[in-house]
């Protein structure tokens, strides 16, 4: 068994695609039409294109408990997932200039530096750097 | 302040109360990062930070989840991938990143990546050709 994918629930796949590619900088890998206007939509990191894929899935629109869970995490400030970056401070500067809203500014915890932003699709996302 | 922030602050206060220890392990990790191609050992690392070997071993494992030796091996394997990608031979790569025997480099590489260094290199080259053709 191999880890090849993580999924992120999103309310609007097209909006999520724009945010995750144009703002965050991921690349689109697969975009396959499914029924009812839904898509099998995956992204990869530009610097690790054969690495794990990020699946932007419209689960909250089709399964109420998924929506409830996502809302509760968002409300509590809990990140849905986290991405590793080279430099949290630099990434914070870059994303802030692009209008991304952070609920946690770059902070230190032990051997980690982290920050948390809103992905505009219903999730908090953490970026981190191991020190 | 969100629930998440409150929890982080609470946990931080419990598990990361000793700032001196944090600085010690961060210093050691960064030394390993910058000197991974040299002959590193626990004696040298512990002298750098004026702590006992066993204390350092425990601290490092506690904070990074790996022993300094395991961390060093991972670092060298990562660097060896870069060298193999740019076409350096397996033997040259082995010594350039700090391993002392090709046999142990090859078996560690295979254990960590699932492929031998030469298989990895061949795959990278064929990918380059595919990309340039498309």
Interface residues (C-beta under 8 A of the other chain):
Chain A: X76 X77 X78 X79 X103 X104 X107 X109 X110 X111 X116 X124 X130 X131
Chain B: X2 X3 X4 X5 X8 X11 X12 X15 X16 X22 X25 X26 X29 X63 X64
